[in-house]
Amino acid sequence: MTTTTSAPRVAPQRSQFRTVFATSFGNALEWFDWQIYATFAPFIAAQLFDAENPISSLLQTFAIFAVGFLARPLGGLLFGLISDRSGRKTSLILAVGAASLGSLLIGLIPTHAAIGAWSAALLLLARLVQGLAHGGEMPAAQTYLSEIAAPRKRGLWSSLIYVSGTTGILCATLFGAVLTGVMSPEAMQAWGWRVPFIVAAAMGLFVLVMRIGMHETESFETGRVQTLTATRPEPLLPPRRAALLVILLTLGATVSFYVWGVTAPAVATATLGMDPSAALWAGAGGIIVFIAVLPLWGRLSDRIGRKRVLAISLLGTAALYFPMQGLMSAEPWTLFVSTAVVLVFLAGTMSILPAVFAELFPTHIRTVGTAVPYSIAVALFGGTAPYLQTWFGAELGQPWLFSLYSVVLLLISAATAIFLLPETKGREL
């Protein structure tokens, strides 16, 4: 008997916008879920923990923020295996559903005054669910976009991951700025902080429907055929070495991104005495600058190569770290200038990491090969960044130690890009 295999199914051109939109919108929503927790951390601390010690409550809130990251490697493994075995589409559908469920739970948790320590336990459960989802969402999304992009434009297309993700952060920040501006402090403390979590859960249903109508990538379908015929392309690097490169390239960027792009307004409010609404608007301005320059860096990497862009970006961010930290004060304009300047350089790395990671692995392990080491790096370094920053500043009174820690990590990532990373620009996937 002769066994035949079907040809790969290619998504029709007319559906390309729908698939890109569904991927980007869902990625934005995942980041929206993640950011509203950081944005509303002071309110969560007051309502779900013992409010007698505000700094202690904030530290506990950020500790659970970090614990949520510990679920990300497991989520990366789980959703990565689903993506590589059942398809990118299936993984993306399940990831957005889990993230929305976590947001709904946070929005409905009773206060510490009502149920005591159970409120913190439920918050931890919700964050673990979101950690699983986020650990799978981003690697699957970046694999999907990298596989549907033309090789000569993959750097540009990969920037959509952080364009969409950071747009989610921006929307969350603006949401917070509007709510804190129009609602009284009493209303915000009582119930206003719950609104964005409920909104995120509702939007998840819309994304779920959009993703059900997506098409699978041609690379995955081709890889499935190659699996059946026992022919696979040789990987660019041994998988273990490629995984190590993912960790080393991620650790410097993830710390700086969470400090400057995610938690900066909350930290400025808690430690510098900045007005909460003004801090959120200033942070939003820095994020807008970041979004605007992401595609420019992505396109530049398609012309001059990934290694050069990574070197410029990481070394530039490291050089500016201390000066921009020194500029920070209780004035909102200092937050805007500092975040904008740092994020302009950091955008070079964030825009092209999805393309670099996809180009390091063969199709049959591309998602899980990226997801697990990436999630480990983000959990160990990005997830602990807000806690360490608050602890060094508020508890030890030595905020410069955290800045030094961040710069060292950036230099490690820069050395990795310069000396260990092969040039992957234009590689066929």
Phi, psi and omega in degrees: 000139181261131179261130180247154178240146181279153179288153179300142178271124181258132179296133179300149182301323184293340181265359185298318179298318180298316182292318178295319180297314181297319178294312183292317181298315179296321177296320177298319180294321177300316179289327174301313177305315184291320186286323183296334175295313179293320182297318184260019181305318179299322180288320177298318180300320182288330186264326186254359176229173177294116187276003183291332178238095186301318181294318178297319179296320179294320178297319178295321179296316178290332176296318176291328172302318179289321180299324177303329179289335182293336177280348185293319176300319177296319177296322177297319178294312183297304183287333176294317177296320177299316181297316184282339182255320183253347177123152179297321183299312181301315180298317181294324178295312182294323182295314182291328176295316180294318180298319180293323177298319177297319179296318179299318180297316179299319181295340184250001183295129173295160184284168176298325179294333183273317186232008177067223185293344178299332179296318178292324179295318178293323177297319178298317179300315181297320181290327177293320177298315178295325178297317176302313183294316183290329177296334178261331185298306188293314178299320179294319180293317181290327174294317181299309182293322179295325182284333179270353181273148172292143182307321183283353178237014186294325177298317178296313182294324181294335178296340178298334179299311181274338171298310181290315181298316181287333172298322174298318177297317180298314180299320178295319180294316178295321177303314179296320180296318180293314182298313181291339179278326185260341181256151178289155177304325180294317179292322178297316180294323186285310185210344185299326181293342180281337188304310183297331179291321177292319178298317180298319179296320179294319179294332178300326178296320178297315180296323179302315179295318180298318184287334176298330180272005180287160173257150176287157181283151178296323180299319179294317180295320177295318178298325177295319177295318180295328177295318180294328181264004176062032175237125179225145177291148179291138178292154178296321179225159170303139185306321181294320179292320178297319179296320178296320177298321177302315180297311184294324179286333184276324193300321180287317183290322185292321178297312182295323180294316181290328178287312187268332185256346186241302190258000184305314179298318181295318180292320178297323178293315186282326188251337181252353180075021180288144176302129185303314182293317180295323179296320179294320178293320178295317177297323178297322178298318178296323180292322178300317177299316180302313180299319184297326185267349181304308180297330180295316177295318179300316179294322179298322180293331176290342181259313186255352178107156182290318185300315182295318180295317179299318180297312180299315184294308185291318179292322178295317178298317179298319182293329184268351189300305182294316178301320182286327173295321179293333179287335187296136176211194179283353180279128183300328182296330179292325177294317180297310182298314183298311181295319181297315182296312181295317184290334175301315180283319181297332180301331179300320178284312185297328184292328189246353178304319177303319179292316180300314182296316180297325183283349181273340188239150172286165188302317189289346175230019188295315183287308182292326178297327176277316191297314186292305179295324178297315181293324177297314180296317180293321180295314184286327187248310179291317183294330180269352185300310180299320179296311181297320179298315179294319182293313178299321183279309187278323185270317183265339183069024181231066183297338181293336178295322178291321177298319177297317177303315181295318181295318178300317179296320177298320180292324176297316178295321179296316178298323177298313181296321185284317191255337187246333186279127172286153177287124185246001182306129175081006181292137174286135178265000000 
